[in-house]
Amino acid sequence: MENVLELRTNSTPEEVQNLIRGAYRQVWGNPHVMESERLVAAESQLCNRAISVREFVRLLAKSEFYRRRHFESCAPYRFVELNFLHLLGRAPQDQQEVSAHIVRCHAEGYDAEIDSYLDSDEYKAAFGENTVPYVRGNRSEANAKQVGYNRIFALDRGPAQVSSAVTGSQLVYGVATNTANVIRPARVTFTSGTEKAFRIEVFGGKMGNMRRSRTEYRVTKANMTAQIQQILRSGGKIASITETL
């Protein structure tokens, strides 16, 4: 059963402080937060009911702390994965969802990407104005597709894991191929030399003024996110991703 933290009209000061700690833990990905890094003004506004929990979450997600740890230090695909986990409490369902967010972030900017989660009908239905987001791994409404149950465990490894410790995507292969993820220990870094390589088969897309019907790319795992982004920007559709020897 999830530990649901909700701000009520009769919440005690201790309950509000517990909610604030829970919001930092969920939205910022379970880091150690120094006193100097806390959003003191936003906390005060929340305690005085000048802003809702949803707006407090928005300020946390747009903070320099979140941007530095999850946007500037992570691969773009990983950034989107973490936004789904931290703000909607689930894993992305398919490539279309991920692509839409990558394109939005590139075209409209960081703030628009964050707002797209918090202003969505899904967020409002799941958490409303005054509930801290939580991982909805066992909720059917959060996992319309069966693979969603598996993918959430690839992202959420329990209370000991710090999200920013893993900078590479955990779902890029499974989401792109619409297959279930194999649950393995999360890795902070990926080594070269014996690094795995993959073949990406793409239909459509353009190179210059020429439209192509079918193309294959061979990339290492470390370069997969960048290659997928380029494919999506060119209008291509990923048909398959297979590991090569």
Biotite code that builds the C-alpha atoms (Angstrom):
import biotite.structure as struc

atoms = struc.array([
    struc.Atom([0.000, 0.000, 0.000], chain_id="A", res_id=1, res_name="MET", atom_name="CA", element="C"),
    struc.Atom([1.429, 3.392, -0.997], chain_id="A", res_id=2, res_name="GLU", atom_name="CA", element="C"),
    struc.Atom([2.185, 5.967, 1.691], chain_id="A", res_id=3, res_name="ASN", atom_name="CA", element="C"),
    struc.Atom([-0.141, 8.688, 0.406], chain_id="A", res_id=4, res_name="VAL", atom_name="CA", element="C"),
    struc.Atom([0.727, 12.173, 1.646], chain_id="A", res_id=5, res_name="LEU", atom_name="CA", element="C"),
    struc.Atom([-2.155, 14.644, 1.393], chain_id="A", res_id=6, res_name="GLU", atom_name="CA", element="C"),
    struc.Atom([-2.375, 18.227, 2.611], chain_id="A", res_id=7, res_name="LEU", atom_name="CA", element="C"),
    struc.Atom([-5.675, 18.730, 4.438], chain_id="A", res_id=8, res_name="ARG", atom_name="CA", element="C"),
    struc.Atom([-7.227, 21.772, 6.033], chain_id="A", res_id=9, res_name="THR", atom_name="CA", element="C"),
    struc.Atom([-6.644, 20.246, 9.467], chain_id="A", res_id=10, res_name="ASN", atom_name="CA", element="C"),
    struc.Atom([-3.112, 18.919, 8.840], chain_id="A", res_id=11, res_name="SER", atom_name="CA", element="C"),
    struc.Atom([-0.856, 19.561, 11.818], chain_id="A", res_id=12, res_name="THR", atom_name="CA", element="C"),
    struc.Atom([2.501, 21.361, 11.412], chain_id="A", res_id=13, res_name="PRO", atom_name="CA", element="C"),
    struc.Atom([4.256, 18.010, 11.920], chain_id="A", res_id=14, res_name="GLU", atom_name="CA", element="C"),
    struc.Atom([2.145, 16.401, 9.185], chain_id="A", res_id=15, res_name="GLU", atom_name="CA", element="C"),
    struc.Atom([2.915, 19.272, 6.810], chain_id="A", res_id=16, res_name="VAL", atom_name="CA", element="C"),
    struc.Atom([6.655, 18.900, 7.440], chain_id="A", res_id=17, res_name="GLN", atom_name="CA", element="C"),
    struc.Atom([6.383, 15.162, 6.792], chain_id="A", res_id=18, res_name="ASN", atom_name="CA", element="C"),
    struc.Atom([4.588, 15.913, 3.536], chain_id="A", res_id=19, res_name="LEU", atom_name="CA", element="C"),
    struc.Atom([7.306, 18.369, 2.518], chain_id="A", res_id=20, res_name="ILE", atom_name="CA", element="C"),
    struc.Atom([10.016, 15.777, 3.173], chain_id="A", res_id=21, res_name="ARG", atom_name="CA", element="C"),
    struc.Atom([8.046, 13.238, 1.144], chain_id="A", res_id=22, res_name="GLY", atom_name="CA", element="C"),
    struc.Atom([7.704, 15.677, -1.756], chain_id="A", res_id=23, res_name="ALA", atom_name="CA", element="C"),
    struc.Atom([11.468, 16.268, -1.860], chain_id="A", res_id=24, res_name="TYR", atom_name="CA", element="C"),
    struc.Atom([12.068, 12.514, -1.738], chain_id="A", res_id=25, res_name="ARG", atom_name="CA", element="C"),
    struc.Atom([9.617, 11.703, -4.552], chain_id="A", res_id=26, res_name="GLN", atom_name="CA", element="C"),
    struc.Atom([10.234, 14.613, -6.915], chain_id="A", res_id=27, res_name="VAL", atom_name="CA", element="C"),
    struc.Atom([13.985, 14.973, -6.452], chain_id="A", res_id=28, res_name="TRP", atom_name="CA", element="C"),
    struc.Atom([14.608, 11.221, -6.552], chain_id="A", res_id=29, res_name="GLY", atom_name="CA", element="C"),
    struc.Atom([15.609, 10.385, -2.982], chain_id="A", res_id=30, res_name="ASN", atom_name="CA", element="C"),
    struc.Atom([18.809, 12.467, -2.739], chain_id="A", res_id=31, res_name="PRO", atom_name="CA", element="C"),
    struc.Atom([20.503, 13.850, 0.345], chain_id="A", res_id=32, res_name="HIS", atom_name="CA", element="C"),
    struc.Atom([19.266, 17.447, 0.428], chain_id="A", res_id=33, res_name="VAL", atom_name="CA", element="C"),
    struc.Atom([21.378, 20.053, 2.210], chain_id="A", res_id=34, res_name="MET", atom_name="CA", element="C"),
    struc.Atom([19.651, 22.863, 4.091], chain_id="A", res_id=35, res_name="GLU", atom_name="CA", element="C"),
    struc.Atom([21.040, 25.399, 1.612], chain_id="A", res_id=36, res_name="SER", atom_name="CA", element="C"),
    struc.Atom([19.402, 23.515, -1.281], chain_id="A", res_id=37, res_name="GLU", atom_name="CA", element="C"),
    struc.Atom([15.878, 23.504, 0.141], chain_id="A", res_id=38, res_name="ARG", atom_name="CA", element="C"),
    struc.Atom([13.253, 25.815, -1.360], chain_id="A", res_id=39, res_name="LEU", atom_name="CA", element="C"),
    struc.Atom([12.561, 27.702, 1.871], chain_id="A", res_id=40, res_name="VAL", atom_name="CA", element="C"),
    struc.Atom([10.249, 30.315, 0.358], chain_id="A", res_id=41, res_name="ALA", atom_name="CA", element="C"),
    struc.Atom([8.146, 27.655, -1.396], chain_id="A", res_id=42, res_name="ALA", atom_name="CA", element="C"),
    struc.Atom([7.943, 25.600, 1.808], chain_id="A", res_id=43, res_name="GLU", atom_name="CA", element="C"),
    struc.Atom([6.689, 28.662, 3.670], chain_id="A", res_id=44, res_name="SER", atom_name="CA", element="C"),
    struc.Atom([4.046, 29.315, 1.014], chain_id="A", res_id=45, res_name="GLN", atom_name="CA", element="C"),
    struc.Atom([2.852, 25.722, 1.282], chain_id="A", res_id=46, res_name="LEU", atom_name="CA", element="C"),
    struc.Atom([2.698, 25.843, 5.078], chain_id="A", res_id=47, res_name="CYS", atom_name="CA", element="C"),
    struc.Atom([0.601, 29.017, 4.827], chain_id="A", res_id=48, res_name="ASN", atom_name="CA", element="C"),
    struc.Atom([-1.617, 27.400, 2.147], chain_id="A", res_id=49, res_name="ARG", atom_name="CA", element="C"),
    struc.Atom([-0.622, 30.133, -0.309], chain_id="A", res_id=50, res_name="ALA", atom_name="CA", element="C"),
    struc.Atom([0.179, 27.439, -2.885], chain_id="A", res_id=51, res_name="ILE", atom_name="CA", element="C"),
    struc.Atom([-1.113, 23.910, -3.392], chain_id="A", res_id=52, res_name="SER", atom_name="CA", element="C"),
    struc.Atom([0.954, 20.740, -3.266], chain_id="A", res_id=53, res_name="VAL", atom_name="CA", element="C"),
    struc.Atom([0.773, 20.580, -7.072], chain_id="A", res_id=54, res_name="ARG", atom_name="CA", element="C"),
    struc.Atom([2.363, 24.030, -7.338], chain_id="A", res_id=55, res_name="GLU", atom_name="CA", element="C"),
    struc.Atom([4.987, 23.060, -4.750], chain_id="A", res_id=56, res_name="PHE", atom_name="CA", element="C"),
    struc.Atom([5.813, 19.992, -6.867], chain_id="A", res_id=57, res_name="VAL", atom_name="CA", element="C"),
    struc.Atom([6.065, 22.259, -9.917], chain_id="A", res_id=58, res_name="ARG", atom_name="CA", element="C"),
    struc.Atom([8.586, 24.487, -8.129], chain_id="A", res_id=59, res_name="LEU", atom_name="CA", element="C"),
    struc.Atom([10.617, 21.435, -7.083], chain_id="A", res_id=60, res_name="LEU", atom_name="CA", element="C"),
    struc.Atom([10.672, 20.084, -10.644], chain_id="A", res_id=61, res_name="ALA", atom_name="CA", element="C"),
    struc.Atom([11.656, 23.467, -12.092], chain_id="A", res_id=62, res_name="LYS", atom_name="CA", element="C"),
    struc.Atom([14.339, 24.067, -9.487], chain_id="A", res_id=63, res_name="SER", atom_name="CA", element="C"),
    struc.Atom([18.019, 24.370, -10.295], chain_id="A", res_id=64, res_name="GLU", atom_name="CA", element="C"),
    struc.Atom([18.601, 21.223, -8.208], chain_id="A", res_id=65, res_name="PHE", atom_name="CA", element="C"),
    struc.Atom([16.272, 19.101, -10.354], chain_id="A", res_id=66, res_name="TYR", atom_name="CA", element="C"),
    struc.Atom([17.468, 20.600, -13.612], chain_id="A", res_id=67, res_name="ARG", atom_name="CA", element="C"),
    struc.Atom([21.141, 20.067, -12.770], chain_id="A", res_id=68, res_name="ARG", atom_name="CA", element="C"),
    struc.Atom([20.759, 16.473, -11.585], chain_id="A", res_id=69, res_name="ARG", atom_name="CA", element="C"),
    struc.Atom([18.169, 15.087, -13.969], chain_id="A", res_id=70, res_name="HIS", atom_name="CA", element="C"),
    struc.Atom([18.343, 17.224, -17.118], chain_id="A", res_id=71, res_name="PHE", atom_name="CA", element="C"),
    struc.Atom([21.880, 18.521, -17.503], chain_id="A", res_id=72, res_name="GLU", atom_name="CA", element="C"),
    struc.Atom([23.582, 15.384, -16.135], chain_id="A", res_id=73, res_name="SER", atom_name="CA", element="C"),
    struc.Atom([21.399, 12.701, -17.768], chain_id="A", res_id=74, res_name="CYS", atom_name="CA", element="C"),
    struc.Atom([20.762, 11.484, -21.290], chain_id="A", res_id=75, res_name="ALA", atom_name="CA", element="C"),
    struc.Atom([17.559, 13.012, -22.770], chain_id="A", res_id=76, res_name="PRO", atom_name="CA", element="C"),
    struc.Atom([15.770, 9.653, -22.761], chain_id="A", res_id=77, res_name="TYR", atom_name="CA", element="C"),
    struc.Atom([16.663, 9.182, -19.085], chain_id="A", res_id=78, res_name="ARG", atom_name="CA", element="C"),
    struc.Atom([15.363, 12.683, -18.278], chain_id="A", res_id=79, res_name="PHE", atom_name="CA", element="C"),
    struc.Atom([11.957, 11.770, -19.688], chain_id="A", res_id=80, res_name="VAL", atom_name="CA", element="C"),
    struc.Atom([11.936, 8.424, -17.850], chain_id="A", res_id=81, res_name="GLU", atom_name="CA", element="C"),
    struc.Atom([12.581, 10.200, -14.559], chain_id="A", res_id=82, res_name="LEU", atom_name="CA", element="C"),
    struc.Atom([9.917, 12.828, -15.218], chain_id="A", res_id=83, res_name="ASN", atom_name="CA", element="C"),
    struc.Atom([7.362, 10.051, -15.648], chain_id="A", res_id=84, res_name="PHE", atom_name="CA", element="C"),
    struc.Atom([8.543, 8.359, -12.450], chain_id="A", res_id=85, res_name="LEU", atom_name="CA", element="C"),
    struc.Atom([8.856, 11.474, -10.295], chain_id="A", res_id=86, res_name="HIS", atom_name="CA", element="C"),
    struc.Atom([5.802, 13.403, -11.502], chain_id="A", res_id=87, res_name="LEU", atom_name="CA", element="C"),
    struc.Atom([3.298, 10.774, -12.666], chain_id="A", res_id=88, res_name="LEU", atom_name="CA", element="C"),
    struc.Atom([4.494, 7.842, -10.573], chain_id="A", res_id=89, res_name="GLY", atom_name="CA", element="C"),
    struc.Atom([4.751, 5.430, -13.491], chain_id="A", res_id=90, res_name="ARG", atom_name="CA", element="C"),
    struc.Atom([6.938, 4.377, -16.396], chain_id="A", res_id=91, res_name="ALA", atom_name="CA", element="C"),
    struc.Atom([6.289, 5.507, -19.984], chain_id="A", res_id=92, res_name="PRO", atom_name="CA", element="C"),
    struc.Atom([3.910, 3.160, -21.792], chain_id="A", res_id=93, res_name="GLN", atom_name="CA", element="C"),
    struc.Atom([5.246, 3.347, -25.343], chain_id="A", res_id=94, res_name="ASP", atom_name="CA", element="C"),
    struc.Atom([7.608, 5.047, -27.749], chain_id="A", res_id=95, res_name="GLN", atom_name="CA", element="C"),
    struc.Atom([4.965, 7.575, -28.775], chain_id="A", res_id=96, res_name="GLN", atom_name="CA", element="C"),
    struc.Atom([4.767, 8.930, -25.226], chain_id="A", res_id=97, res_name="GLU", atom_name="CA", element="C"),
    struc.Atom([8.523, 9.253, -24.930], chain_id="A", res_id=98, res_name="VAL", atom_name="CA", element="C"),
    struc.Atom([8.877, 10.797, -28.381], chain_id="A", res_id=99, res_name="SER", atom_name="CA", element="C"),
    struc.Atom([6.236, 13.431, -27.655], chain_id="A", res_id=100, res_name="ALA", atom_name="CA", element="C"),
    struc.Atom([8.074, 14.569, -24.528], chain_id="A", res_id=101, res_name="HIS", atom_name="CA", element="C"),
    struc.Atom([11.506, 14.595, -26.171], chain_id="A", res_id=102, res_name="ILE", atom_name="CA", element="C"),
    struc.Atom([10.138, 16.677, -29.047], chain_id="A", res_id=103, res_name="VAL", atom_name="CA", element="C"),
    struc.Atom([8.346, 19.056, -26.653], chain_id="A", res_id=104, res_name="ARG", atom_name="CA", element="C"),
    struc.Atom([11.450, 19.608, -24.552], chain_id="A", res_id=105, res_name="CYS", atom_name="CA", element="C"),
    struc.Atom([13.506, 20.292, -27.658], chain_id="A", res_id=106, res_name="HIS", atom_name="CA", element="C"),
    struc.Atom([10.930, 22.584, -29.292], chain_id="A", res_id=107, res_name="ALA", atom_name="CA", element="C"),
    struc.Atom([9.328, 24.364, -26.323], chain_id="A", res_id=108, res_name="GLU", atom_name="CA", element="C"),
    struc.Atom([11.925, 24.156, -23.576], chain_id="A", res_id=109, res_name="GLY", atom_name="CA", element="C"),
    struc.Atom([12.463, 22.743, -20.118], chain_id="A", res_id=110, res_name="TYR", atom_name="CA", element="C"),
    struc.Atom([9.586, 24.501, -18.341], chain_id="A", res_id=111, res_name="ASP", atom_name="CA", element="C"),
    struc.Atom([7.047, 23.398, -20.948], chain_id="A", res_id=112, res_name="ALA", atom_name="CA", element="C"),
    struc.Atom([8.194, 19.781, -20.528], chain_id="A", res_id=113, res_name="GLU", atom_name="CA", element="C"),
    struc.Atom([7.673, 19.931, -16.748], chain_id="A", res_id=114, res_name="ILE", atom_name="CA", element="C"),
    struc.Atom([4.301, 21.685, -17.102], chain_id="A", res_id=115, res_name="ASP", atom_name="CA", element="C"),
    struc.Atom([3.056, 19.006, -19.502], chain_id="A", res_id=116, res_name="SER", atom_name="CA", element="C"),
    struc.Atom([3.025, 16.441, -16.677], chain_id="A", res_id=117, res_name="TYR", atom_name="CA", element="C"),
    struc.Atom([1.648, 18.649, -13.924], chain_id="A", res_id=118, res_name="LEU", atom_name="CA", element="C"),
    struc.Atom([-1.097, 20.161, -16.076], chain_id="A", res_id=119, res_name="ASP", atom_name="CA", element="C"),
    struc.Atom([-2.169, 16.833, -17.566], chain_id="A", res_id=120, res_name="SER", atom_name="CA", element="C"),
    struc.Atom([-5.555, 15.277, -16.909], chain_id="A", res_id=121, res_name="ASP", atom_name="CA", element="C"),
    struc.Atom([-3.747, 12.184, -15.654], chain_id="A", res_id=122, res_name="GLU", atom_name="CA", element="C"),
    struc.Atom([-1.902, 14.081, -12.927], chain_id="A", res_id=123, res_name="TYR", atom_name="CA", element="C"),
    struc.Atom([-5.055, 15.869, -11.794], chain_id="A", res_id=124, res_name="LYS", atom_name="CA", element="C"),
    struc.Atom([-7.054, 12.631, -11.681], chain_id="A", res_id=125, res_name="ALA", atom_name="CA", element="C"),
    struc.Atom([-4.345, 10.708, -9.837], chain_id="A", res_id=126, res_name="ALA", atom_name="CA", element="C"),
    struc.Atom([-3.126, 13.321, -7.351], chain_id="A", res_id=127, res_name="PHE", atom_name="CA", element="C"),
    struc.Atom([-5.345, 16.388, -7.554], chain_id="A", res_id=128, res_name="GLY", atom_name="CA", element="C"),
    struc.Atom([-4.150, 19.634, -6.009], chain_id="A", res_id=129, res_name="GLU", atom_name="CA", element="C"),
    struc.Atom([-2.939, 18.469, -2.618], chain_id="A", res_id=130, res_name="ASN", atom_name="CA", element="C"),
    struc.Atom([-1.493, 14.951, -2.829], chain_id="A", res_id=131, res_name="THR", atom_name="CA", element="C"),
    struc.Atom([2.228, 14.319, -3.275], chain_id="A", res_id=132, res_name="VAL", atom_name="CA", element="C"),
    struc.Atom([2.858, 12.091, -6.325], chain_id="A", res_id=133, res_name="PRO", atom_name="CA", element="C"),
    struc.Atom([3.746, 8.501, -5.477], chain_id="A", res_id=134, res_name="TYR", atom_name="CA", element="C"),
    struc.Atom([4.817, 5.443, -7.449], chain_id="A", res_id=135, res_name="VAL", atom_name="CA", element="C"),
    struc.Atom([1.681, 3.762, -8.786], chain_id="A", res_id=136, res_name="ARG", atom_name="CA", element="C"),
    struc.Atom([3.369, 0.527, -9.814], chain_id="A", res_id=137, res_name="GLY", atom_name="CA", element="C"),
    struc.Atom([0.461, -1.719, -8.848], chain_id="A", res_id=138, res_name="ASN", atom_name="CA", element="C"),
    struc.Atom([-2.319, 0.525, -10.104], chain_id="A", res_id=139, res_name="ARG", atom_name="CA", element="C"),
    struc.Atom([-4.112, -0.599, -13.264], chain_id="A", res_id=140, res_name="SER", atom_name="CA", element="C"),
    struc.Atom([-5.005, 2.961, -14.268], chain_id="A", res_id=141, res_name="GLU", atom_name="CA", element="C"),
    struc.Atom([-1.300, 3.821, -14.250], chain_id="A", res_id=142, res_name="ALA", atom_name="CA", element="C"),
    struc.Atom([-0.342, 0.766, -16.298], chain_id="A", res_id=143, res_name="ASN", atom_name="CA", element="C"),
    struc.Atom([-2.812, 0.450, -19.132], chain_id="A", res_id=144, res_name="ALA", atom_name="CA", element="C"),
    struc.Atom([-0.431, -2.011, -20.771], chain_id="A", res_id=145, res_name="LYS", atom_name="CA", element="C"),
    struc.Atom([0.932, -5.098, -19.029], chain_id="A", res_id=146, res_name="GLN", atom_name="CA", element="C"),
    struc.Atom([4.546, -4.121, -19.714], chain_id="A", res_id=147, res_name="VAL", atom_name="CA", element="C"),
    struc.Atom([4.033, -1.094, -17.495], chain_id="A", res_id=148, res_name="GLY", atom_name="CA", element="C"),
    struc.Atom([4.177, -3.267, -14.379], chain_id="A", res_id=149, res_name="TYR", atom_name="CA", element="C"),
    struc.Atom([7.580, -4.564, -15.423], chain_id="A", res_id=150, res_name="ASN", atom_name="CA", element="C"),
    struc.Atom([8.998, -1.224, -16.482], chain_id="A", res_id=151, res_name="ARG", atom_name="CA", element="C"),
    struc.Atom([8.256, 0.537, -13.237], chain_id="A", res_id=152, res_name="ILE", atom_name="CA", element="C"),
    struc.Atom([10.581, -1.889, -11.445], chain_id="A", res_id=153, res_name="PHE", atom_name="CA", element="C"),
    struc.Atom([13.350, -1.028, -13.912], chain_id="A", res_id=154, res_name="ALA", atom_name="CA", element="C"),
    struc.Atom([13.020, 2.622, -12.833], chain_id="A", res_id=155, res_name="LEU", atom_name="CA", element="C"),
    struc.Atom([12.116, 2.356, -9.169], chain_id="A", res_id=156, res_name="ASP", atom_name="CA", element="C"),
    struc.Atom([14.567, 0.219, -7.198], chain_id="A", res_id=157, res_name="ARG", atom_name="CA", element="C"),
    struc.Atom([13.256, 1.027, -3.748], chain_id="A", res_id=158, res_name="GLY", atom_name="CA", element="C"),
    struc.Atom([14.117, 3.524, -1.014], chain_id="A", res_id=159, res_name="PRO", atom_name="CA", element="C"),
    struc.Atom([17.886, 3.042, -1.227], chain_id="A", res_id=160, res_name="ALA", atom_name="CA", element="C"),
    struc.Atom([18.321, 4.169, -4.845], chain_id="A", res_id=161, res_name="GLN", atom_name="CA", element="C"),
    struc.Atom([19.042, 7.776, -5.774], chain_id="A", res_id=162, res_name="VAL", atom_name="CA", element="C"),
    struc.Atom([17.640, 8.575, -9.219], chain_id="A", res_id=163, res_name="SER", atom_name="CA", element="C"),
    struc.Atom([20.507, 10.800, -10.322], chain_id="A", res_id=164, res_name="SER", atom_name="CA", element="C"),
    struc.Atom([23.050, 8.021, -9.681], chain_id="A", res_id=165, res_name="ALA", atom_name="CA", element="C"),
    struc.Atom([21.900, 6.371, -12.917], chain_id="A", res_id=166, res_name="VAL", atom_name="CA", element="C"),
    struc.Atom([22.392, 8.703, -15.888], chain_id="A", res_id=167, res_name="THR", atom_name="CA", element="C"),
    struc.Atom([21.696, 6.252, -18.729], chain_id="A", res_id=168, res_name="GLY", atom_name="CA", element="C"),
    struc.Atom([18.270, 5.139, -19.902], chain_id="A", res_id=169, res_name="SER", atom_name="CA", element="C"),
    struc.Atom([16.853, 1.991, -18.309], chain_id="A", res_id=170, res_name="GLN", atom_name="CA", element="C"),
    struc.Atom([13.944, 1.579, -20.762], chain_id="A", res_id=171, res_name="LEU", atom_name="CA", element="C"),
    struc.Atom([15.182, 2.675, -24.182], chain_id="A", res_id=172, res_name="VAL", atom_name="CA", element="C"),
    struc.Atom([15.289, -0.844, -25.649], chain_id="A", res_id=173, res_name="TYR", atom_name="CA", element="C"),
    struc.Atom([12.019, -2.119, -24.160], chain_id="A", res_id=174, res_name="GLY", atom_name="CA", element="C"),
    struc.Atom([9.995, 0.987, -25.016], chain_id="A", res_id=175, res_name="VAL", atom_name="CA", element="C"),
    struc.Atom([11.351, 1.302, -28.553], chain_id="A", res_id=176, res_name="ALA", atom_name="CA", element="C"),
    struc.Atom([10.577, -2.355, -29.323], chain_id="A", res_id=177, res_name="THR", atom_name="CA", element="C"),
    struc.Atom([7.396, -2.531, -27.208], chain_id="A", res_id=178, res_name="ASN", atom_name="CA", element="C"),
    struc.Atom([8.764, -5.460, -25.225], chain_id="A", res_id=179, res_name="THR", atom_name="CA", element="C"),
    struc.Atom([9.081, -6.194, -21.522], chain_id="A", res_id=180, res_name="ALA", atom_name="CA", element="C"),
    struc.Atom([12.280, -5.117, -19.798], chain_id="A", res_id=181, res_name="ASN", atom_name="CA", element="C"),
    struc.Atom([14.587, -7.668, -18.219], chain_id="A", res_id=182, res_name="VAL", atom_name="CA", element="C"),
    struc.Atom([15.148, -6.509, -14.646], chain_id="A", res_id=183, res_name="ILE", atom_name="CA", element="C"),
    struc.Atom([18.869, -6.184, -13.961], chain_id="A", res_id=184, res_name="ARG", atom_name="CA", element="C"),
    struc.Atom([20.850, -4.284, -11.343], chain_id="A", res_id=185, res_name="PRO", atom_name="CA", element="C"),
    struc.Atom([20.953, -0.596, -12.238], chain_id="A", res_id=186, res_name="ALA", atom_name="CA", element="C"),
    struc.Atom([24.310, 0.574, -13.517], chain_id="A", res_id=187, res_name="ARG", atom_name="CA", element="C"),
    struc.Atom([25.735, 3.992, -12.887], chain_id="A", res_id=188, res_name="VAL", atom_name="CA", element="C"),
    struc.Atom([28.133, 3.897, -15.831], chain_id="A", res_id=189, res_name="THR", atom_name="CA", element="C"),
    struc.Atom([28.594, 1.859, -18.965], chain_id="A", res_id=190, res_name="PHE", atom_name="CA", element="C"),
    struc.Atom([32.015, 0.663, -20.007], chain_id="A", res_id=191, res_name="THR", atom_name="CA", element="C"),
    struc.Atom([33.488, 0.732, -23.483], chain_id="A", res_id=192, res_name="SER", atom_name="CA", element="C"),
    struc.Atom([35.479, -1.929, -25.294], chain_id="A", res_id=193, res_name="GLY", atom_name="CA", element="C"),
    struc.Atom([33.043, -4.786, -24.709], chain_id="A", res_id=194, res_name="THR", atom_name="CA", element="C"),
    struc.Atom([30.005, -2.508, -24.894], chain_id="A", res_id=195, res_name="GLU", atom_name="CA", element="C"),
    struc.Atom([26.975, -4.012, -26.566], chain_id="A", res_id=196, res_name="LYS", atom_name="CA", element="C"),
    struc.Atom([25.899, -2.820, -30.008], chain_id="A", res_id=197, res_name="ALA", atom_name="CA", element="C"),
    struc.Atom([22.428, -2.673, -31.502], chain_id="A", res_id=198, res_name="PHE", atom_name="CA", element="C"),
    struc.Atom([20.845, -2.525, -34.945], chain_id="A", res_id=199, res_name="ARG", atom_name="CA", element="C"),
    struc.Atom([17.938, -0.087, -35.321], chain_id="A", res_id=200, res_name="ILE", atom_name="CA", element="C"),
    struc.Atom([15.598, -0.666, -38.253], chain_id="A", res_id=201, res_name="GLU", atom_name="CA", element="C"),
    struc.Atom([13.674, 2.437, -39.311], chain_id="A", res_id=202, res_name="VAL", atom_name="CA", element="C"),
    struc.Atom([10.861, 3.058, -41.771], chain_id="A", res_id=203, res_name="PHE", atom_name="CA", element="C"),
    struc.Atom([10.388, 6.531, -43.226], chain_id="A", res_id=204, res_name="GLY", atom_name="CA", element="C"),
    struc.Atom([12.395, 9.595, -42.295], chain_id="A", res_id=205, res_name="GLY", atom_name="CA", element="C"),
    struc.Atom([14.321, 12.090, -44.367], chain_id="A", res_id=206, res_name="LYS", atom_name="CA", element="C"),
    struc.Atom([17.966, 12.778, -45.119], chain_id="A", res_id=207, res_name="MET", atom_name="CA", element="C"),
    struc.Atom([18.222, 16.276, -46.539], chain_id="A", res_id=208, res_name="GLY", atom_name="CA", element="C"),
    struc.Atom([15.477, 16.541, -49.154], chain_id="A", res_id=209, res_name="ASN", atom_name="CA", element="C"),
    struc.Atom([15.321, 12.804, -49.741], chain_id="A", res_id=210, res_name="MET", atom_name="CA", element="C"),
    struc.Atom([12.732, 10.611, -48.025], chain_id="A", res_id=211, res_name="ARG", atom_name="CA", element="C"),
    struc.Atom([13.846, 7.071, -47.276], chain_id="A", res_id=212, res_name="ARG", atom_name="CA", element="C"),
    struc.Atom([11.645, 3.979, -47.089], chain_id="A", res_id=213, res_name="SER", atom_name="CA", element="C"),
    struc.Atom([13.885, 1.788, -44.919], chain_id="A", res_id=214, res_name="ARG", atom_name="CA", element="C"),
    struc.Atom([17.170, 2.391, -43.107], chain_id="A", res_id=215, res_name="THR", atom_name="CA", element="C"),
    struc.Atom([19.327, 0.492, -40.648], chain_id="A", res_id=216, res_name="GLU", atom_name="CA", element="C"),
    struc.Atom([21.593, 2.042, -38.035], chain_id="A", res_id=217, res_name="TYR", atom_name="CA", element="C"),
    struc.Atom([24.240, 0.308, -35.948], chain_id="A", res_id=218, res_name="ARG", atom_name="CA", element="C"),
    struc.Atom([24.949, 2.014, -32.623], chain_id="A", res_id=219, res_name="VAL", atom_name="CA", element="C"),
    struc.Atom([26.430, 1.284, -29.218], chain_id="A", res_id=220, res_name="THR", atom_name="CA", element="C"),
    struc.Atom([24.179, 1.346, -26.182], chain_id="A", res_id=221, res_name="LYS", atom_name="CA", element="C"),
    struc.Atom([25.757, 4.608, -25.017], chain_id="A", res_id=222, res_name="ALA", atom_name="CA", element="C"),
    struc.Atom([24.864, 6.301, -28.335], chain_id="A", res_id=223, res_name="ASN", atom_name="CA", element="C"),
    struc.Atom([21.390, 4.834, -28.678], chain_id="A", res_id=224, res_name="MET", atom_name="CA", element="C"),
    struc.Atom([19.500, 7.745, -27.120], chain_id="A", res_id=225, res_name="THR", atom_name="CA", element="C"),
    struc.Atom([21.112, 10.315, -29.413], chain_id="A", res_id=226, res_name="ALA", atom_name="CA", element="C"),
    struc.Atom([20.484, 8.150, -32.485], chain_id="A", res_id=227, res_name="GLN", atom_name="CA", element="C"),
    struc.Atom([16.824, 7.600, -31.577], chain_id="A", res_id=228, res_name="ILE", atom_name="CA", element="C"),
    struc.Atom([16.367, 11.343, -31.120], chain_id="A", res_id=229, res_name="GLN", atom_name="CA", element="C"),
    struc.Atom([17.812, 11.983, -34.584], chain_id="A", res_id=230, res_name="GLN", atom_name="CA", element="C"),
    struc.Atom([15.509, 9.351, -36.094], chain_id="A", res_id=231, res_name="ILE", atom_name="CA", element="C"),
    struc.Atom([12.437, 10.881, -34.465], chain_id="A", res_id=232, res_name="LEU", atom_name="CA", element="C"),
    struc.Atom([13.363, 14.394, -35.549], chain_id="A", res_id=233, res_name="ARG", atom_name="CA", element="C"),
    struc.Atom([13.658, 13.204, -39.146], chain_id="A", res_id=234, res_name="SER", atom_name="CA", element="C"),
    struc.Atom([10.171, 11.684, -39.020], chain_id="A", res_id=235, res_name="GLY", atom_name="CA", element="C"),
    struc.Atom([11.273, 8.052, -38.956], chain_id="A", res_id=236, res_name="GLY", atom_name="CA", element="C"),
    struc.Atom([9.408, 5.228, -37.221], chain_id="A", res_id=237, res_name="LYS", atom_name="CA", element="C"),
    struc.Atom([11.405, 2.622, -35.316], chain_id="A", res_id=238, res_name="ILE", atom_name="CA", element="C"),
    struc.Atom([10.437, -0.865, -36.460], chain_id="A", res_id=239, res_name="ALA", atom_name="CA", element="C"),
    struc.Atom([12.850, -2.895, -34.348], chain_id="A", res_id=240, res_name="SER", atom_name="CA", element="C"),
    struc.Atom([15.966, -2.750, -32.206], chain_id="A", res_id=241, res_name="ILE", atom_name="CA", element="C"),
    struc.Atom([18.048, -5.911, -32.025], chain_id="A", res_id=242, res_name="THR", atom_name="CA", element="C"),
    struc.Atom([21.334, -6.682, -30.330], chain_id="A", res_id=243, res_name="GLU", atom_name="CA", element="C"),
    struc.Atom([24.243, -7.464, -32.622], chain_id="A", res_id=244, res_name="THR", atom_name="CA", element="C"),
    struc.Atom([27.240, -9.659, -31.944], chain_id="A", res_id=245, res_name="LEU", atom_name="CA", element="C"),
])
